[in-house]
Amino acid sequence: MVTVIKLFTVIAIIVLSVYLYPHLNHQNIGAFVKENRTAAPLFFIAITGLRPILFFLPSMGLTIVAGILFGTIWGTVYVVVGGALSTLVGFYFARWLGRDVVKRLVNKNSIIRTLDERSRMYGKHAVLYMRLFNLPWDMVSYWAGLSGICFSDYYRASLIPLVPISFLYTYFGSHVLTPTSTGFIVSLSIMLVMGAIPYIKPKFKKKAYG
């Protein structure tokens, strides 16, 4: 019965997401903000917070849009609040949906059992690393929810980089319409370096250790 409920939940979410997706584009969000200045922050926080179960909404894109619509400071505030909520939603959604399946696999497979134990012991370090180097936010939340990591370790490791990363992308968003400005060039350069580090680091390790 529980499996049937989960299946119908996923189907309902996919149908809702497909229906909403054409309406939740950057242009419509921007138009709504301009017409509803008072309600706009709550609307944006809600969209950001529910993003893990409203598929197809990229976190980076929403964060940049926040910079365009609200500016660096308030954009960062709204993204951080929404991001803290989405971090919780993504984790518990994945844990409710698939953790039981993983547990059954853990009991049957020694390799999966070892990986699950390591995620429990070292998962917070993995989460922090993946957050800092900008792996897809929701994918990290889903992975953590399916793994054996405890929620408090996961949540702390997620919140540490949330503010600086949110600031960087909203700052970039606030300058995206002026691509020759110093703010645009500096923020874009930092983003490119952060994105490249996970790929460059293994190559340096290979050279260092032969």
Buried (B, 14 or more C-beta within 10 A) or exposed (E): EEEEEBEEBEEEBEEEBEEBEEEBEEEEBBEBBEEEEEEBBEBBBBBBBBBBBBBEBEBBEBBBBBBBBBBBEBBBBBBBBBBBBBBBBBBBBBBEBBBEEBBEBBEEEEEBBEBBEBBBEEBBEBBBBBBBBBBEBBBBBBBBBBBBBEEEBBBEBBBBBBBEBBBBBBBBBBBBEEEEEEBBEBBBEEBEEBEEEBEEEEEEEEEEEE
